[in-house]
Amino acid sequence: MVKSIRVCQGSACSSAGAAPLLKDIEELVNGHCNVEDWGCLGRCGRGPNAELVQNDSQTFIVEDLTSFKNAVAMLTEEAELE
C-alpha cells in the first residue's frame, strides 16, 4: 500500500501537465494517502512523473502520466487504491 505520492513539478514535468495531474491525483485518492508536489525526479524526458512511497518506505517512480487514464491506472495498479 502507498502512504504518499510525490508528483514532480520540475520544469519538464510542469510543461507536460504536472499541475493538473497533481489536482487529479488529489481528487482520486480522496484522502487515502498523502499527495505532495515535489521537485525533479530525474526522468525529465518521460514525464510527468510521480514517485510512490510505500508503507515500508520503499519508493518507485511511475513515468508518462500524460493522461487522466494513465493516472487512474497508476492509482489502481501501482498504488493499489480503488
C-alpha positions as CSV (number, residue, x, y, z in Angstrom):
1,M,0.0,0.0,0.0
2,V,1.2,3.5,-0.7
3,K,1.4,6.1,2.0
4,S,2.4,9.0,-0.2
5,I,2.5,10.1,-3.9
6,R,5.0,12.8,-4.9
7,V,4.2,14.5,-8.2
8,C,7.2,16.0,-9.9
9,Q,6.8,19.8,-10.5
10,G,10.1,20.3,-12.2
11,S,10.1,22.4,-15.4
12,A,9.9,19.5,-17.9
13,C,7.1,17.8,-16.0
14,S,5.3,21.1,-15.4
15,S,5.3,21.9,-19.1
16,A,3.9,18.3,-19.7
17,G,0.9,18.9,-17.4
18,A,2.1,18.1,-13.8
19,A,-0.1,20.8,-12.1
20,P,-3.4,19.4,-13.4
21,L,-2.1,15.9,-12.8
22,L,-1.4,16.8,-9.1
23,K,-5.0,18.0,-8.7
24,D,-6.4,14.9,-10.5
25,I,-4.5,12.6,-8.2
26,E,-5.5,14.5,-5.1
27,E,-9.2,14.1,-6.1
28,L,-8.8,10.5,-7.0
29,V,-7.1,9.4,-3.8
30,N,-9.8,11.2,-1.7
31,G,-7.5,11.4,1.4
32,H,-6.4,7.7,1.3
33,C,-2.8,8.8,1.1
34,N,-0.7,12.0,1.1
35,V,-0.2,13.7,-2.3
36,E,2.7,16.2,-2.5
37,D,4.1,18.5,-5.1
38,W,7.8,17.5,-5.4
39,G,11.0,18.6,-7.1
40,C,12.6,17.0,-10.1
41,L,12.6,13.2,-10.0
42,G,15.3,13.0,-12.7
43,R,13.4,11.4,-15.5
44,C,12.6,14.6,-17.4
45,G,12.1,13.1,-20.8
46,R,9.4,10.7,-19.6
47,G,7.2,13.0,-17.6
48,P,5.1,13.9,-15.9
49,N,6.3,11.5,-13.3
50,A,5.2,10.6,-9.8
51,E,7.1,8.8,-7.0
52,L,5.2,6.3,-4.9
53,V,6.3,5.9,-1.3
54,Q,5.1,2.6,0.2
55,N,4.3,2.0,3.8
56,D,7.7,0.2,4.2
57,S,9.3,3.4,2.8
58,Q,10.4,1.8,-0.4
59,T,9.9,4.1,-3.4
60,F,9.5,3.8,-7.1
61,I,8.8,6.2,-9.9
62,V,5.9,5.9,-12.4
63,E,6.5,7.7,-15.7
64,D,4.4,9.0,-18.5
65,L,1.4,10.2,-16.6
66,T,0.3,12.2,-19.5
67,S,-3.4,11.5,-19.3
68,F,-6.2,11.0,-16.7
69,K,-6.4,7.4,-17.8
70,N,-2.7,6.8,-17.0
71,A,-3.2,8.5,-13.6
72,V,-6.2,6.2,-12.8
73,A,-4.2,3.1,-13.9
74,M,-1.3,4.2,-11.7
75,L,-3.5,4.5,-8.7
76,T,-5.3,1.2,-9.2
77,E,-2.4,-0.9,-10.4
78,E,0.7,0.5,-8.7
79,A,-0.7,2.3,-5.7
80,E,-3.4,-0.3,-5.0
81,L,-6.0,2.4,-4.4
82,E,-9.5,2.0,-5.8
